[in-house]
Amino acid sequence: MNLKQLAGYIDHTLLDPRASKEDIIKLCNEAEQHGFASVCIHPYHVRTARMNIKGQDTKICAVIGYPLGANNTAIKVFEARNAMSSGADELEVVINIGALKDEEETTVKADMSAIVGAGRGKKIKVVLETGYFDDEDILLGCELAKYANVDFVSTSSGFGPTGASLADVRLLAKTAAGSFQVKAAGDIDDLSTTIQMLQAGATRIGTSSGIKILEELRIRATTLR
């Protein structure tokens, strides 16, 4: 795998609430320079990102209902539409965690389906926050995600009890069966972990350490020459 290929799997992420406009501009410049798949940011920063992403290859992903997923669906839909009107290309929404724990299938399906409908063809990623769930809950979440026709299911927001685990990524990939793609996110900050997540079935990596990971690959390639 070369640098360009690896960069294409990465969502260059900055969800720190202290992020400034200058930080977002820097993030966008880095994303375009290195060829990352997207910048993943809070909705407030989408307009700044739109003004600073010059090309078409790096997308803008706005997080919705972050980080708890407990907003009412109408609020998530408004947030999604607002983010798109500001220039978001992708939406990443946290599932209603409490409703999934209670096995309120109708509520969870309706929540995800409403975002997909509001997205009007935009790429929709749903965060399961797998650290809160056992395998049975994760399987239920995946089945509901299939019903809602989401594009990706992500392991975590980065704010939950755990980040991505190889076991969870494998379970998501196996359950997806081509219905959705898998994003591994949370506690991925080195090349070895990134490669393991991709081998386990992830097709997108959420990390704030993308540049560091690419540098590790560059050094490895140089050493092997």
N, C-alpha and C positions, 0 to 999 in steps of 0.2 A: 504494500500500500504506500502510495506517495503522499506528499504533503497536501496536494490539491484534493485528492480523494478523501483523505481524513478530514480536512477542513469542511468538506461538503456535508459531513455528518453532524456538524456541531452547531448548536444554537448558542451563540455568544451571549451570555446572560449577565444582566445586572439588575438585581431586584432589591438591592440595599435601599431602604427608605431614605437614606442620607444622600443618595446620588444627586448630583447637581447637573445643570444643563451642560456644563463643561465636561463632566464625566460621560454623559450620553453622547456628546459629539465625538469624544475620544473613542468610545465603544463602537460607534458607527464607522469611524475611520479605520479602526482595527479590523472590523468585520469585512469591510470591502478590500482592505489591503491583503488579508489572508484568505479571503474567499469562503468565509463561514456561511452556513445555510441561512442563518437569520440572526438578528439581535432580538433578545427576549427581554421585554421591559414592561414597566407599569404603564397603564393607559395615559397618565399625565404626560409622559415623555414622548408619546407617539408622534405628535406634531413636530417636535424638535428632530426626531429621527428621520421623519419624512423629508425634512428640509435638508438633511445632511447625507442621506443615502442617494448617491448619484446614479448608480446603475440599476439594473433589473434583477441581478442574480441574488443579491442579499435581501432577504425578506424582513419585514418588521412583524414580530410576533408580540401581541399584547396579551397580558395575563388578565383573566376575568375571575372575579370572586376570590381573589387571593388575599391571604393564603388559606382561609378556613373553609370556603365553599358553602357557607351557611346563609348567604344572602337569599332572599326570595327570588324566584325565577324572574319575575318582572324586572327586578333591579339588575340581575345579570344580563338580561336581554338589552336593557337600556345601556349598560356599560359596554356591551359588545358593539352595539350600533354606534355609540359615541366614538369608540376606538377606531372603527372602520371609517367613519366620516373624517377622522383625523389622519387616516392613511395606513391603518394596519392591514397587513396582508394575511396574517394568520391570527387565530385566537386560541388561547390555552386556558381552559376553565377548570376550576376545581369542582369535583363532583360533590353533591350534597352528602357529606360524610355521615352525618347522623341518620339521614334517611336510609342510606345503604345499610348501616349497622342495624337499623330497625326492620330491614327487609321490606321497606315501602317501595316496591318495585315501580308502581305507577308514578309515584312522585319523582323517583330518580330518572326514569325514562322521559318523563315530561320535561324535566329540567334540562337534560342533555338535548332532547329533540328541539326544544325551543331555541337553544343556542345555534344548533345546526341550521334551523330554519332562518334565524336572523342573520346567519353568516352569509347567506346568498352565494354559496359556492366557494367561500373562503375555506382554507384548510383549518379544520377544528381538531384540537388536541384536548383530551380529557385527562385530568390528573386524578388517579385513584387514591393516592396517598396510602400506598400498600403497607406502610409501617403500622397502620392502625388495624389491619385486617388479617384474618387467617386465610388459608387457601380457598376455603369454601366461599368466603365473602368476595375474594378477588375474582373467582370464577363467575359469581353472580354479577359483579360489576362489569366484567368483560361481556357477558351475554347482553346486558342492558346497553352497553356501548355499541355492540353490533346492531341492536334494534334501532338505535338512534342514528346509525350510519356515520359515526365519527371517523376521522382519518387516522388519528393516533390515540393510543392510550399511554399515558406517562406514569412512571412509578411514583413520583413524588414532587412536591412543590419546592423542596429545599428547606421548608420551615416545619416539617413534621418530625415525628420521633426518630425516624431513620431515613437514610437515603436509599439509593438503588441497591438491590442485592442481585447477585447472579441467579439465585433461585427464583426470585420474583420475575426477572426478565425472561427467563426460560419458560415460566408458567404463562406469562402474558403472550409470548411468541407462539407457544403451542396452542393456546386457546384461540388466538387470533385467526388461525387457519386461513389467512389471506383476507380476512374481513377488515382488518385495520393494521396499521404499523405500530411499532413499539418504540417509545422514547424512554431511555434510561436517564434519570436525573437525580441529583443529590449525592454529595460526597464522591464525585468523580473528578479527581484532580491530578491524575498521572496517566502516562501512556499505557502502562500495563493494564490498569483497570478499564480504560477506554476500549482497548482491543478485546478484552475479555467480554465486555458488555456487547460489543458488536458481534462477536462469535456466538454469544448466547441468543442472539436474535434481534437486538436493537438495531434500528435503522436511523435513529437520531439520538444525539447525546446532548443533554443540557448541562452546561458547566460554565463557570466563570474563569476556568483555568485553561481555556482553549489555546492561548498563545504558548503557555508553558508546555502543554501537551505536544503541540507542533514542534517546539524546539527540541523536545526529547526525541521525537522521530527524526528530526534533522541530524542531531548528534549521532543517533544510532546508525543512520544511513552513511554518514561520513566515516564512522569508525569501521564499518564493514567493507569499505572500499579497498 
